[in-house]
C-alpha cells in the first residue's frame, strides 16, 4: 500500500547569510514577518516598506532523507509560487513556472539537501514578455506574463504584495507496482437513478508494467470492478432512488462517499476518496423577446442566482485555513447567498472551500484565472495554461457545488472597449483560450457542466460583450459616474458584477491604522483606498443624498457605509422584481483580503458591514419592494420559496411626523418561484413636491394568511437632504441576556421617525457584533438589537454607537 510522509516541518528560508525558520505551507512574507525581519504590511503604510521582497529571489531548504522498501518515491508539491528550480543533493529535479498547478518529481534513491529556488516573479514575467511581446493591462504590473495570482500585483481593492514560496502542502509518496494518477467521476442523474462514470488512469513502475491490476469503486453500497492490463479503465455505477443535491433554499445537500481501490494479487496498492452529489445543471441561453437569456437550471428548476463575488480571503492565501473558509462561507449562507463566483484574478481555491460549499448548498461559479488583461497565447504560456486547466478541472469536478466554468473576467469586454485592439496590432490576447482551448478542455474532461467564455459575455461577437440584453453583464457605470437610482434604468439578463464602496468597520480601521487620527484623507486611509478616485466617488455618492459631513469622520463613516448598503439593495430589489427576465445578481464583493475601503460586505478582519445585513434582507426567499417606474409606483412581491405566498399588503401614505394621510390594502398571491408586480393606487403615491411624504408597505412573509415574519418596504420620493426629516428622538434601554454575560439586547423606542438606525457594535469592543443592520422605525415603534462579544457595556457608550439619518 502507498505510504505518504507530509513534509511540513524542518524548512528554512535563506535570507542573506541567515537561515530563517520557514512554515510550509507558507510564503516569504509570512516567514519574514514571523522572524520579525519585516513589519506587518497590512498596517499603516507597511505595504510600501516590503516592496523589495517581491523583487528578490528566495530559496527554501530542507534536509531530505528517506528509507523506503517501495519501488518508487515521488516528491509531490500541491503548489509552488511560482517560478522555481529544484535540486536534491545537488542534482536538478526540474523547474516550475505556474502557481496554479501541482508538481511531481521522481526522487527514488535520492536524498540530501532539497533546495527550492524561487526567481523574482518580476524577473520571470520580464523574461516571458521579452519572448511574447507587450500586451495591454488595466494595471501597470506584469500579471499576464506569469501564471500567478494576478491580484498579488495589486488591484483596486488589494495591496501589491508579490509572494513566493511553497504555498500548498508538500509530501513524499512511496509506492510500488502502480498508483492512481487521475480520477474523473462524471456524475449524472437519469430520472431517479444516479449514475457515476469513473474514468481512472494509473501510473506503473517498471516492475509493474506487466502486472494485472484490479480497480474497485464503491458508492452507498453499490460496487463496480474492472481489470486493468493497460493504464486506464472506466467503471460505472448506478444508484437507484438517489437523493438529489440542491442549492440552499431549494432542498437538502446529501453527499455520497466515492471510494476507489487499486490493487493486484498482493492486495491494495492505492486508494482515492471524494464526496460527490447527484444533480443536473444546465445553462439556459435561449433567445427570447428580451434578448439572450442566462439562467442556471439545477435539477430542472430554473434559479434566480443570489450571488456574491469571492476574492482570495487573504493577500497571503496560505494563511486561509479550512476553519476560515468555513466561517466566511457560513457567513455567506446566512446572508441568503446561494452562489459564490470565484473571480479570475485570484486562485483556484483549496478543496476545503469547495467542501464547505458542497455542504452549505452554495453553488460555485468558477472562473479560469484570467482577469482584466490581454494574455499572450504563445509559448511558454500556452502549454502552462492548458496544463493548469486540465489539472484544476479534474481536481474540482467531483464537487456538486461547482455549477459553471467561466473563461475569464472582463477580457472580452476589454478587447472591445478598452482600446486594446489598436495596441495589439494583430497579436494574440487570449481569445484563443476563451473560445478555443478552455471549452475544448471542459468538453473533454467535464462534459457534465456548462462553460461560458467570459464575464461579461453576450454569447457571441454578434452583440457587444457587455450588452445587458444578452448573457452576463457587469454594471459599473453607476458606481463610477451616477446615482444608485440609475440601477433601475435597465434589466440585464444576469448581473455578474456590480457594487458600491464603503470603508471597513471602525475597529478594523483602528487596528490597521494604529495611532492615526482618522479622516477620509488621512495618510493611512488614502493608502488603504486603492480605487481610482475612490474617495471622490464615495463623497459624490453621499452628497447626492446627504449634506457631506465636514470634519466629522464618524458621520462620514456611517453615511458611506449606509449608502453602500442602500445602493446594492436598490439594484438587487429592482433586478429581482424582474425575474425571470433577470436571472441573477452577483454583488461585488463578499470578502476582502486585507483591511481596505472596498466593495466588500465583510471586511478584511472578518467584520460585517451594514451591506451584509442588507444582503440578508434583499436575498431572502420573500421580498417586498416598492419600485418607481415611468408609469408610476409598483409594489413587487418576490417569492423565491417553494410555497405559494398569499398575503395582504397594507399601504400607508405618511407624513414625516408620522401622520397617516391615507391607508389601503392590496391582495397579493404569488406562486412559488415567481414575482407579482402590482400598481400602487395613485392616491396612495406620496407627493414628492411636498418633501415630507413617504409610503410604507407592510405584509406577512409567511405562506398563510397571518403570522410569520413581517416584511416592510419603504419609498421616499426625494433624497434625504430634500426630505423634511424631524430631529430624531428615541429612547434606549439595555436588557441583559439571562445567563450570558457577553450578550446584551439594546432596545430602541422611537418617538419620531428614525431612519436607518445603525448600531456599530465594534465601537463597544473589537469582538462585539450586532445581529442587525440599518432599521427604520416609525413613531412609537421599537427595535431590538442583539449584541454579542461585548462584555459589560455602558448606556452612554451604546448611545454613542448608534447612528441614524439626521439632516436637520
C-alpha positions in Angstrom: 0.0 0.0 0.0 1.2 3.5 -0.8 2.8 5.4 2.1 2.7 9.2 2.5 5.0 11.4 4.5 4.0 15.0 4.9 6.9 17.5 4.7 5.6 20.4 6.8 8.5 20.6 9.3 12.2 21.3 9.0 12.2 24.0 6.3 14.3 27.1 6.3 14.3 30.3 4.3 17.6 31.6 3.2 17.9 35.3 3.9 21.4 36.6 3.1 23.7 34.5 5.2 21.0 33.5 7.7 18.6 30.6 7.6 15.2 31.7 9.0 12.6 29.2 10.2 10.1 28.6 7.5 6.5 27.5 7.6 5.2 25.2 4.9 2.6 25.8 3.5 3.5 29.5 3.6 5.3 32.2 1.8 8.3 34.5 2.0 6.3 37.4 3.5 4.8 35.3 6.3 8.2 33.8 7.2 9.9 37.2 7.2 7.0 38.5 9.4 7.4 35.6 11.8 11.1 36.3 12.0 10.5 40.0 12.6 12.5 40.9 9.6 9.6 42.9 8.3 6.6 44.7 9.9 3.0 43.8 9.1 2.4 45.1 5.6 -1.4 45.3 6.4 -0.9 48.0 9.0 -0.2 51.7 8.3 1.9 52.3 5.2 3.7 49.0 5.7 2.9 47.7 2.3 5.4 50.2 0.8 8.2 49.1 3.1 8.1 45.5 1.9 8.1 46.1 -1.9 11.6 44.8 -2.1 10.5 41.3 -1.0 8.7 40.6 -4.3 11.6 41.7 -6.4 14.2 39.3 -4.9 14.9 35.7 -5.5 14.4 33.4 -2.5 15.5 29.8 -1.6 13.8 27.3 0.7 15.9 24.4 2.0 15.3 21.2 3.9 17.3 18.1 4.6 15.6 15.2 2.9 16.4 11.6 3.9 14.0 8.7 3.3 14.3 5.0 3.5 11.5 3.1 1.9 11.0 -0.5 0.8 8.8 0.7 -2.0 9.9 0.7 -5.7 9.3 4.4 -6.2 9.3 7.6 -4.2 7.8 10.8 -5.5 8.2 14.3 -4.2 4.8 16.0 -4.6 4.0 19.7 -4.4 0.4 20.8 -4.4 1.5 24.4 -5.1 4.7 26.3 -5.8 4.6 30.1 -6.1 5.8 30.5 -8.8 9.0 30.2 -11.0 11.2 27.7 -9.2 14.1 25.4 -9.8 14.6 22.4 -7.6 17.6 20.4 -6.7 18.1 17.4 -4.3 21.6 16.6 -3.1 22.9 18.9 -5.8 21.1 17.1 -8.6 18.4 19.0 -10.6 14.9 17.8 -10.2 13.1 20.2 -12.5 11.7 23.7 -12.9 8.2 25.2 -12.5 6.5 28.4 -13.7 2.9 28.1 -12.6 1.4 28.8 -9.1 -1.9 27.1 -10.1 -0.5 23.5 -10.9 0.6 20.5 -8.9 4.0 19.0 -9.5 5.5 15.5 -9.0 9.2 14.6 -9.1 10.7 11.1 -9.0 13.3 11.1 -6.2 13.7 7.4 -5.8 17.0 6.7 -4.1 17.9 10.3 -3.7 18.5 12.3 -0.5 20.4 15.3 0.7 19.6 18.9 0.8 16.4 19.8 -1.0 16.5 23.3 -2.4 13.6 25.2 -3.9 14.9 28.4 -5.5 12.3 30.9 -6.5 13.1 33.6 -9.0 11.5 37.0 -8.6 8.1 37.0 -10.2 9.0 40.3 -11.8 12.1 38.7 -13.4 10.1 35.7 -14.7 7.4 38.0 -16.1 10.1 40.2 -17.8 11.7 37.1 -19.4 8.4 35.9 -20.8 7.4 39.4 -22.0 10.7 39.5 -23.9 9.6 36.4 -25.8 5.9 37.2 -26.4 6.0 41.0 -26.7 4.0 43.6 -24.9 0.3 43.3 -24.1 -2.2 45.8 -22.6 -3.2 45.6 -19.0 -5.6 47.6 -16.8 -2.9 47.8 -14.1 0.8 48.8 -14.6 2.0 45.4 -13.5 3.1 42.3 -15.4 0.5 39.8 -14.2 -0.4 38.5 -17.6 3.1 37.2 -18.3 3.2 34.7 -15.4 0.7 32.1 -14.2 0.4 33.5 -10.7 -2.4 35.0 -8.6 -2.9 38.3 -10.6 -4.1 40.3 -7.6 -0.7 39.7 -6.0 0.4 42.6 -8.2 -2.3 44.9 -6.7 -5.9 45.6 -7.6 -8.3 48.4 -6.9 -9.0 46.7 -3.5 -5.8 44.9 -2.9 -2.2 45.5 -1.9 0.9 44.9 -4.1 2.5 42.0 -2.2 4.2 39.8 -4.7 4.7 36.5 -2.9 6.9 33.5 -3.4 7.0 30.2 -1.6 5.7 26.7 -1.1 2.1 27.8 -0.6 0.4 24.4 -0.6 1.2 21.1 1.0 4.3 19.0 0.0 4.8 15.3 0.7 6.7 12.2 -0.2 4.7 9.4 -1.7 6.2 5.9 -1.6 4.6 3.3 -3.8 5.1 0.0 -5.7 3.7 -1.6 -8.8 1.1 1.1 -9.6 -0.7 4.2 -8.2 -3.9 6.0 -9.1 -2.8 9.0 -11.1 -6.1 10.6 -12.2 -9.8 10.1 -11.4 -12.6 11.8 -13.3 -16.0 11.0 -11.9 -18.8 12.1 -14.3 -21.9 12.3 -12.1 -25.3 12.4 -13.8 -28.9 11.7 -13.0 -31.4 9.8 -15.1 -34.9 10.0 -13.6 -34.4 8.7 -10.1 -31.2 6.9 -10.9 -27.8 8.4 -10.1 -25.0 7.5 -12.4 -21.3 7.7 -11.9 -18.9 7.0 -14.7 -15.4 6.9 -13.4 -12.5 7.5 -15.8 -9.5 6.1 -14.0 -5.8 6.5 -15.0 -2.9 4.7 -13.3 0.9 5.0 -13.4 3.1 2.0 -13.2 6.6 1.3 -12.0 8.9 -0.5 -14.4 8.4 -3.7 -12.4 4.6 -3.2 -12.6 4.4 -2.8 -16.3 3.1 -6.4 -17.0 1.0 -6.8 -13.8 -2.7 -7.3 -14.0 -4.4 -4.7 -11.8 -7.9 -4.5 -10.4 -9.9 -1.3 -9.7 -13.0 -1.3 -7.4 -15.3 1.7 -6.9 -18.0 1.9 -4.2 -20.8 4.4 -3.5 -23.5 3.8 -0.9 -23.2 0.0 -1.1 -23.1 -0.1 -4.9 -19.9 -1.6 -6.3 -18.2 -1.8 -9.6 -14.9 -3.6 -10.6 -12.6 -3.6 -13.6 -9.4 -5.4 -14.6 -6.6 -3.3 -16.0 -4.0 -4.6 -18.3 -3.2 -1.1 -19.5 -3.1 2.3 -17.8 -6.8 3.3 -17.9 -10.2 2.0 -17.4 -13.8 3.0 -16.9 -16.1 2.0 -14.0 -19.8 2.6 -14.0 -22.2 2.6 -11.1 -26.0 3.1 -11.0 -27.7 4.1 -7.7 -31.5 3.7 -7.7 -33.6 6.2 -5.9 -30.7 8.6 -5.4 -31.3 11.7 -3.2 -30.6 14.9 -5.2 -28.2 17.7 -4.2 -29.8 21.1 -4.2 -28.7 24.7 -3.8 -29.5 26.1 -0.4 -33.1 27.1 -0.2 -34.2 24.5 -2.8 -33.7 21.3 -0.9 -31.1 19.3 1.0 -27.4 18.6 0.2 -26.9 14.9 0.5 -23.3 13.8 -0.2 -22.1 10.3 -1.0 -18.7 8.8 -0.3 -17.0 7.6 -3.5 -14.1 5.2 -2.7 -11.8 3.7 -5.3 -9.2 1.0 -4.5 -6.5 -0.1 -6.9 -4.9 -3.5 -6.2 -3.2 -6.6 -7.6 -2.9 -10.1 -6.4 -0.8 -9.0 -3.4 -3.6 -6.7 -2.1 -4.4 -3.0 -2.2 -1.9 -0.6 -3.8 -3.6 2.8 -3.6 -6.9 4.4 -2.6 -8.8 7.5 -3.6 -11.7 9.1 -1.8 -14.1 12.0 -2.5 -17.6 13.0 -1.7 -20.0 13.5 -4.6 -23.5 14.8 -5.0 -26.1 13.9 -7.6 -27.7 16.7 -9.5 -28.1 18.1 -13.0 -27.0 21.6 -14.1 -27.7 23.4 -17.3 -27.3 26.9 -18.5 -30.3 28.2 -20.5 -29.0 30.7 -23.0 -32.1 30.7 -25.2 -33.0 33.8 -27.2 -36.4 35.4 -26.5 -38.2 38.7 -27.0 -35.9 40.3 -24.4 -32.6 39.2 -25.9 -30.5 36.2 -24.9 -31.1 34.6 -21.5 -28.6 33.3 -18.9 -30.4 31.2 -16.4 -29.0 28.4 -14.3 -31.2 25.3 -14.2 -30.5 22.8 -11.4 -32.4 19.5 -11.3 -34.8 21.0 -13.9 -35.6 24.0 -11.7 -34.8 27.5 -13.0 -33.0 29.6 -10.4 -32.6 33.3 -9.8 -29.0 33.2 -8.5 -28.4 35.3 -5.3 -24.7 35.6 -5.6 -21.5 37.3 -4.4 -18.1 37.5 -5.9 -15.3 35.8 -4.0 -11.7 37.0 -4.0 -8.8 35.4 -2.1 -9.6 35.8 1.6 -6.0 36.8 2.4 -3.3 38.5 0.3 -1.3 35.6 1.6 -3.6 32.7 0.8 -1.6 30.1 2.6 -2.9 31.6 5.8 -6.5 30.7 4.9 -7.4 27.6 7.0 -10.3 25.3 6.4 -11.9 26.8 9.5 -11.6 30.3 8.0 -13.1 29.1 4.7 -16.0 27.6 6.7 -16.6 30.8 8.7 -16.6 33.0 5.7 -18.8 30.8 3.6 -21.2 30.2 6.5 -21.5 34.0 6.7 -22.4 33.9 3.0 -25.1 31.3 3.5 -26.5 33.1 6.5 -26.8 36.2 4.3 -29.1 34.1 2.0 -26.4 33.9 -0.7 -26.7 30.8 -2.8 -23.9 31.3 -5.3 -20.3 32.4 -5.0 -18.3 33.3 -8.0 -14.5 32.5 -7.7 -13.1 35.5 -9.5 -10.5 35.1 -12.2 -7.8 37.3 -10.7 -7.3 35.1 -7.7 -6.7 31.4 -7.3 -8.4 28.0 -7.7 -9.3 27.7 -4.0 -8.3 24.9 -1.7 -10.6 21.8 -1.6 -11.7 22.9 1.8 -13.5 25.9 0.1 -15.5 23.6 -2.2 -16.1 21.0 0.5 -17.8 23.8 2.6 -19.8 24.9 -0.5 -20.9 21.3 -1.1 -22.2 21.1 2.5 -23.8 24.6 2.7 -25.5 24.4 -0.7 -23.6 27.2 -2.2 -23.3 27.0 -6.0 -19.8 27.8 -7.3 -19.2 29.7 -10.4 -15.5 29.1 -11.2 -13.5 31.4 -13.3 -10.4 30.3 -15.1 -7.7 32.6 -13.9 -7.6 35.4 -16.4 -8.6 39.0 -15.4 -8.5 42.5 -16.9 -5.5 41.9 -19.2 -4.6 40.8 -22.7 -2.9 37.4 -22.3 -0.3 36.1 -24.8 -1.1 32.8 -26.4 2.4 31.9 -27.4 4.7 29.5 -25.5 5.8 29.2 -22.8 2.3 30.4 -21.6 0.1 28.3 -23.8 1.3 25.0 -22.5 1.1 26.2 -19.0 -2.5 27.4 -19.4 -3.6 24.0 -20.8 -1.8 22.0 -18.1 -3.3 24.3 -15.4 -6.8 24.0 -16.8 -6.6 20.2 -17.1 -5.2 19.9 -13.5 -7.9 22.0 -11.9 -10.9 20.7 -13.9 -10.0 17.2 -12.8 -9.3 18.3 -9.2 -12.6 20.2 -8.8 -15.1 18.2 -10.9 -16.1 15.9 -8.0 -17.8 18.8 -6.2 -21.5 19.1 -6.8 -21.5 22.7 -5.8 -19.5 23.6 -8.9 -22.1 24.5 -11.5 -20.3 26.7 -14.1 -16.9 27.1 -15.7 -16.1 30.7 -16.9 -13.3 31.5 -19.3 -12.2 34.9 -17.9 -13.1 38.1 -16.2 -13.7 41.2 -18.4 -11.1 40.4 -21.1 -13.6 40.0 -24.0 -15.1 43.3 -22.9 -11.6 44.8 -22.6 -10.7 43.9 -26.2 -13.8 45.6 -27.5 -14.0 48.7 -25.3 -10.6 49.5 -23.6 -8.5 50.4 -26.7 -6.7 47.0 -26.7 -7.3 46.2 -30.4 -5.2 49.0 -31.9 -2.4 48.4 -29.3 -2.4 44.7 -30.1 -1.9 45.2 -33.8 -2.9 41.6 -34.5 -1.1 40.0 -31.6 -2.8 37.3 -29.6 -4.7 38.4 -26.5 -6.4 35.4 -25.0 -9.4 34.9 -27.4 -8.0 31.5 -28.4 -8.1 30.4 -24.8 -11.6 31.5 -24.1 -13.3 30.4 -27.3 -11.0 27.5 -28.2 -8.7 25.9 -25.7 -10.7 26.1 -22.5 -14.1 25.0 -23.9 -12.3 22.1 -25.5 -10.7 21.0 -22.2 -14.0 21.3 -20.3 -15.9 19.3 -23.0 -13.3 16.6 -22.9 -12.8 16.3 -19.2 -16.0 17.5 -17.6 -18.9 17.5 -20.0 -21.5 17.4 -17.2 -21.1 21.1 -16.6 -21.7 24.2 -18.7 -19.0 26.6 -19.8 -19.2 30.2 -20.7 -16.4 32.1 -22.5 -16.3 35.1 -20.1 -18.0 37.5 -17.9 -19.3 39.7 -19.2 -20.1 38.0 -22.5 -23.2 38.2 -24.7 -22.7 34.7 -26.2 -21.1 35.8 -29.5 -19.4 38.7 -31.2 -22.8 39.5 -32.8 -23.5 41.6 -29.8 -21.4 43.9 -27.6 -19.7 41.7 -24.9 -21.4 43.7 -22.1 -24.8 44.2 -23.8 -27.3 43.9 -20.9 -29.8 42.3 -23.1 -27.6 39.3 -23.9 -25.9 37.0 -21.4 -23.9 38.3 -18.5 -23.5 42.0 -17.7 -21.1 44.0 -15.5 -22.7 47.2 -14.2 -20.0 49.7 -13.3 -21.2 52.9 -14.8 -23.5 53.6 -11.8 -20.7 53.4 -9.2 -18.3 55.3 -11.4 -20.5 58.1 -12.6 -24.1 58.0 -11.5 -26.5 57.8 -8.6 -27.5 54.4 -7.4 -31.1 55.0 -8.5 -29.8 54.5 -12.1 -29.6 50.8 -11.4 -33.3 50.9 -12.2 -32.7 52.1 -15.7 -32.2 48.7 -17.2 -33.0 45.0 -16.7 -29.9 42.9 -17.6 -30.4 39.2 -18.2 -27.8 38.4 -15.5 -25.8 40.9 -13.4 -22.5 39.2 -12.8 -20.8 42.2 -11.2 -22.0 45.4 -9.6 -21.2 47.1 -6.3 -20.6 50.2 -4.2 -17.6 51.0 -1.9 -17.5 51.7 1.8 -14.8 51.7 4.4 -14.4 48.8 6.8 -15.6 48.7 10.4 -14.1 51.3 12.7 -12.4 48.6 14.8 -10.8 47.3 11.7 -9.5 50.8 10.8 -8.2 51.3 14.3 -6.2 48.1 14.2 -4.9 48.7 10.7 -4.0 52.3 11.3 -2.8 52.5 14.8 -2.3 55.9 16.3 -3.7 57.7 13.2 -6.2 60.4 13.6 -8.8 59.1 11.2 -10.1 61.2 8.4 -11.3 60.4 4.9 -8.0 61.8 3.6 -5.6 60.9 6.4 -2.4 59.1 5.1 -3.4 55.6 6.2 -7.0 56.0 4.9 -5.7 57.1 1.5 -3.2 54.3 1.4 -5.9 51.7 2.2 -8.1 53.1 -0.6 -6.9 51.6 -3.9 -9.6 52.5 -6.3 -9.1 55.3 -8.8 -10.8 58.4 -7.4 -12.3 56.1 -4.8 -12.9 58.8 -2.2 -14.3 61.1 -4.8 -16.8 58.6 -5.8 -17.7 57.8 -2.2 -18.2 61.5 -1.5 -20.3 62.1 -4.6 -22.4 59.1 -3.7 -23.1 60.6 -0.3 -23.6 64.1 -1.5 -26.4 63.1 -3.8 -28.4 62.2 -0.7 -27.0 63.9 2.3 -25.1 67.0 3.3 -21.5 65.9 3.1 -20.0 65.9 6.6 -17.2 68.4 7.1 -14.6 67.2 9.6 -16.8 64.6 11.2 -15.2 61.3 10.4 -17.7 59.2 12.4 -20.6 60.7 10.4 -18.8 60.3 7.1 -18.0 56.7 8.0 -21.7 56.0 8.8 -23.0 57.6 5.7 -20.6 55.9 3.3 -21.5 52.5 4.8 -25.2 53.4 4.6 -25.0 54.5 1.0 -23.2 51.3 0.1 -26.0 49.2 1.7 -28.7 51.3 0.0 -27.1 51.2 -3.4 -26.7 47.5 -3.6 -30.2 47.0 -2.2 -31.6 49.3 -4.8 -30.0 47.2 -7.6 -31.0 43.8 -6.2 -34.6 44.8 -5.4 -35.1 46.2 -8.9 -33.5 43.2 -10.7 -35.2 40.6 -8.5 -38.5 42.2 -9.2 -37.9 41.5 -12.9 -37.5 37.7 -12.7 -37.4 35.7 -14.9 -36.1 38.3 -17.4 -33.2 38.9 -15.0 -32.0 35.6 -13.6 -29.3 36.6 -11.1 -27.2 39.1 -9.4 -23.6 38.6 -8.2 -22.6 41.5 -6.0 -19.1 42.7 -6.0 -17.8 41.5 -3.5 -18.3 39.3 -0.5 -14.9 39.5 1.2 -11.6 41.3 1.5 -8.0 40.1 1.5 -6.7 42.9 3.9 -8.1 46.0 5.7 -9.2 48.3 3.0 -12.0 50.6 1.7 -13.7 48.4 -0.8 -16.9 47.0 -2.2 -16.9 44.1 0.3 -19.8 43.1 2.6 -17.3 41.5 5.0 -14.1 43.5 5.7 -10.5 42.3 5.9 -10.8 41.5 9.6 -14.0 39.4 9.1 -16.3 42.1 10.4 -19.6 42.6 8.6 -20.6 46.0 7.2 -24.2 47.2 7.0 -24.3 45.9 3.4 -24.0 42.4 4.8 -27.3 42.7 6.7 -29.0 44.3 3.7 -27.9 41.3 1.6 -29.6 39.1 4.2 -32.8 41.1 3.7 -32.8 41.6 -0.1 -31.7 38.0 -0.8 -34.4 36.4 1.5 -36.8 34.0 -0.2 -39.5 36.6 0.2 -39.0 40.2 -0.5 -41.4 43.2 -0.6 -40.2 46.2 -2.6 -41.6 49.5 -3.9 -40.3 50.3 -7.3 -40.7 53.7 -9.0 -41.3 53.4 -12.8 -42.2 55.7 -15.6 -45.8 54.6 -15.3 -46.0 55.1 -11.5 -45.1 53.3 -8.3 -45.1 49.5 -8.4 -45.3 47.1 -5.5 -43.4 43.9 -6.3 -43.7 40.8 -4.2 -40.8 38.4 -4.9 -41.4 34.8 -3.8 -38.4 32.6 -4.4 -39.7 30.0 -1.9 -41.2 26.6 -2.9 -44.6 27.5 -1.5 -47.2 29.9 -2.8 -47.4 33.3 -0.9 -50.8 34.8 -0.3 -50.8 37.9 1.8 -52.5 41.2 2.3 -50.2 44.2 1.9 -51.1 47.3 3.9 -50.1 50.6 2.3 -49.8 53.8 4.3 -49.1 57.2 2.9 -47.4 59.0 5.8 -46.0 62.4 6.6 -42.7 62.8 8.2 -44.2 63.4 11.6 -46.0 60.0 11.4 -49.4 61.3 10.4 -51.3 58.9 8.2 -52.7 60.7 5.2 -54.3 57.6 3.5 -54.3 53.8 4.0 -55.2 51.0 1.7 -54.6 47.3 1.0 -53.5 45.1 -1.9 -54.2 41.4 -2.1 -51.1 39.6 -3.2 -50.9 36.0 -4.5 -47.5 35.0 -5.7 -47.0 31.4 -6.9 -43.8 29.6 -5.9 -40.6 30.9 -7.6 -42.5 33.9 -9.0 -42.8 37.6 -8.8 -46.1 39.7 -8.7 -46.0 43.3 -9.7 -49.0 45.5 -8.8 -49.6 49.2 -9.5 -49.8 51.3 -6.3 -53.1 53.3 -6.5 -52.3 56.9 -7.4 -54.0 58.2 -4.3 -51.5 56.3 -2.1 -48.5 57.6 -4.0 -46.6 60.2 -1.9 -46.4 63.7 -3.3 -42.7 64.3 -4.0 -43.4 68.1 -4.2 -44.3 68.2 -0.5 -40.9 67.0 0.6 -42.4 65.3 3.6 -44.4 62.3 2.4 -43.4 58.7 2.1 -45.0 55.3 1.6 -44.9 52.2 3.9 -45.9 48.8 2.7 -46.3 46.0 5.4 -47.1 42.3 4.9 -46.6 38.9 6.4 -43.8 36.9 4.9 -45.5 33.6 5.8 -47.3 31.4 3.4 -50.6 31.6 5.3 -53.0 34.5 5.8 -51.3 35.7 9.0 -48.4 35.3 11.4 -44.8 34.7 10.4 -42.1 37.2 9.6 -43.2 40.7 8.9 -41.9 42.3 5.7 -41.7 46.0 5.1 -40.9 48.2 2.1 -40.4 51.9 2.2 -40.5 54.6 -0.6 -39.1 58.1 0.0 -39.7 60.0 -3.3 -36.9 62.6 -2.7 -33.3 62.4 -1.4 -32.8 62.6 2.3 -31.3 66.1 2.1 -34.6 67.3 0.5 -36.9 65.5 2.9 -38.4 67.1 6.0 -36.8 64.7 8.5 -37.7 65.5 12.1 -34.9 65.7 14.6 -34.6 62.0 15.5 -35.6 61.2 19.1 -35.6 57.8 20.6 -35.1 56.0 24.0 -32.5 53.3 24.6 -32.8 50.5 27.1 -30.3 47.7 27.8 -31.6 44.2 28.6 -29.0 41.7 29.6 -29.5 38.2 28.2 -30.1 35.8 31.1 -27.1 33.6 31.9 -24.9 35.2 29.2 -22.6 38.0 30.4 -21.2 38.6 27.0 -24.5 39.5 25.4 -27.0 42.3 25.7 -30.2 43.4 23.9 -30.3 47.0 23.0 -34.0 48.1 22.8 -34.7 51.3 20.9 -38.1 53.0 21.2 -38.7 55.7 18.6 -40.5 58.9 19.5 -40.2 60.3 15.9 -39.4 58.8 12.5 -35.9 57.3 12.9 -34.5 56.4 9.6 -31.7 53.8 9.1 -30.8 53.4 12.7 -27.5 51.5 12.9 -25.7 50.1 15.9 -22.0 49.9 15.2 -21.3 47.2 17.8 -17.5 47.2 17.2 -17.4 50.6 19.0 -18.3 48.7 22.2 -15.3 46.4 21.8 -13.3 44.8 19.0 -15.0 41.5 19.3 -18.6 42.9 19.6 -21.0 42.2 16.8 -24.7 43.0 16.2 -27.4 40.9 14.6 -29.0 43.7 12.6 -28.1 46.4 10.1 -29.9 49.7 9.5 -33.5 49.7 10.6 -36.1 52.4 10.0 -38.6 53.0 12.8 -41.9 54.9 12.7 -43.0 56.9 15.7 -44.0 54.5 18.5 -42.1 51.5 17.1 -39.4 49.5 18.9 -36.4 47.6 17.6 -34.2 45.1 19.4 -30.5 44.8 18.5 -28.7 41.8 20.0 -25.1 42.5 20.7 -22.6 39.6 21.3 -19.0 39.6 22.3 -19.3 43.0 24.1 -18.9 42.2 27.8 -20.5 44.7 30.2 -21.5 47.9 28.4 -22.2 51.4 29.5 -25.5 53.0 28.3 -23.6 56.1 27.2 -21.3 54.0 25.1 -24.3 52.3 23.5 -25.8 55.7 22.6 -22.5 56.8 21.1 -22.5 53.6 18.9 -26.0 54.4 17.5 -26.3 56.4 14.3 -29.2 57.4 12.2 -30.2 59.8 9.4 -30.1 63.3 10.8 -30.2 66.1 8.2 -31.9 68.8 10.2 
